[in-house]
């Protein structure tokens, strides 16, 4: 989507983990993360006008008005600074409309090497630009989470992490972070990490206050996994499925999820076959269209077509409904937020 006024709405994040180069806007009551700083966005036929006095903007294509949208505005907690002098916005940011998101550890063993790094990832960019800090302490996270709930009505929290050295793959720092946030404020938390070495970590995460867990496959076929994420592909799909099978009884059916990035080369049939395996375990496959991030090796990779996404999301929504899984039932995290994919909109359309 092209912006007539680049300053409209909440300042968008450049680089970092998760959605970057986006702005959050609400259309017909649904908040989406729309890419605005990517190469395809600059060529988009969809233009969003400057915001009017009521905070609304017109969306147009070829000069014809298609509808209205409202930008998500800057949250109040961004104006605060921790006791040790760090702006709250460097500790956690607002995603979508009501999600607090943080990357507890803004570095990754895989990011250090151009050979091993995930080709889509920008985790080091925001750190290099000074827009975040490398390690958010449990006390800082608790302070920011409490303010985000009290000042801005944040409803749930996503805690992701770069993968540190050590076989727990980040589970230990997620445990201490979740425990600190839960001690400060009643806020549902989704943690995100690679499958840890021992399944006992799932019990520890749950005991620390984690309500939902994401372990992200990203891609599903061996060829694409090897090409796009050569380091992370060392953790086999089989290990992911085994970890999911162990974690579902701990967190409950539908509280486990995985990101699958559509458009990196996996055909729709392969994505849907993997989704069937996941859904049968009680895991919610959060299939999102791949959005290239500026400055990454994939910055010029074309995003998937609407037809490709429809070929995946329509049958996936039916699969979810047939198996009793739903974005609305997820306690916290990306699946519940849904701003990075139209999957939950497909789910709702089935019900209406
Ligand atoms: S779906 Fe996840 S990554 Fe996307 S905006 Fe929502 S919380 Fe952030």
Boltz pocket constraint, residues with backbone or C-beta under 6 A from the ligand:
constraints:
  - pocket:
      binder: B
      contacts: [[A, 18], [A, 19], [A, 33], [A, 95], [A, 96], [A, 99], [A, 101], [A, 158], [A, 333], [A, 334], [A, 335], [A, 337], [A, 338], [A, 339], [A, 340], [A, 341]]
      max_distance: 6.0
